[in-house]
Amino acid sequence: MGLSTSQIQQYHEHGYLVLEHFLDAKILAAAQAQLHLHYPTPAIYHKNPSAYPEFSASQFAGLVNFPWASFDLNRIIVSDDLLELVEQILETGDIRITKGELWAKYQGAINYDQMFHRDFGNHTLVVPREDHRWKELTTFIYLSDVTKGNGATALIPRQHTDHIPLGSRYLEDENEFEDHVIFIEAPAGSLVLYSYDVFHRGVQIDTPGGYRFMMLADYARRDAPWIDRHAWPHHGGRKEMQEFIESINVKQRNLFDIPPPGHPYWNAQTLKDMQIRYPDMDLTPYT
Ligand SMILES: O=C(O)CCC(=O)C(=O)O
């Protein structure tokens, strides 16, 4: 369906955009049903939190890197609907995926409060451009209802902080911006698009028995190789990655830096050996 001109304008002006119920209900339900492959359900966790000490080790302990254990999860970050929006925001059809993470948080496990920060700090070794050229698009895809009590991210719309130099990763005086803070509350299936130079922070989960499940996927233009979070080949030995690469199309593979059809990388030898590495991959488009 794509974004309207005013939505794109809002994204650039405020630095974020929320699309409620972005995921098709069936896709959302299928993804939610597979979360148990990585996490205890909230009911099970809250029945006996001491059985899951790992979630109390750090506020980032609930992060699981892409690829995940089910295609019902993996397919979401390469879906045509999502890529269409990413291409609109990044103003090119030539994009890469720079991050894929699942994140579970459970009330009581640990304090999830963070400082207001801009994400570029650990997405690149350089700094964002003021003119927004070569920007990165970061996203949250909600897999559970997210409310203030369940850890809705706090964010300061960009127009209030744009005067702060882009080399600054953290807000020095949060109180100054108190009146401008919003909490990104939205139902499961919603998509949050935000830019890597917008101040935001994780917050504590206060609701008794509360939890939050989200998927995080980031995208950058191919002509900005200095932006990255994951080196995809690092996950190349995993069965999930093999099956995922076999299952997706050429455009989706290119998001992970697999050269497109027509690229000089492809020759008789690479085709033959790729088939050995990925037995179920249809290599016809590359021949
Ligand atoms: O979990 C959240 O709500 C935000 C997390 C975040 O901004 C971060 O870890 O960089």
The ligand as a Gaussian input file, in Angstrom:
#p B3LYP/6-31G(d) Opt

LIG

0 1
 O       13.537000      -1.363000      24.272000
 C       13.251000      -0.211000      23.986000
 O       12.147000       0.264000      24.209000
 C       14.276000       0.671000      23.327000
 C       15.626000       0.049000      23.316000
 C       16.695000       0.897000      22.772000
 O       16.479000       2.012000      22.382000
 C       18.072000       0.398000      22.711000
 O       18.403000      -0.610000      23.343000
 O       18.887000       1.028000      21.994000

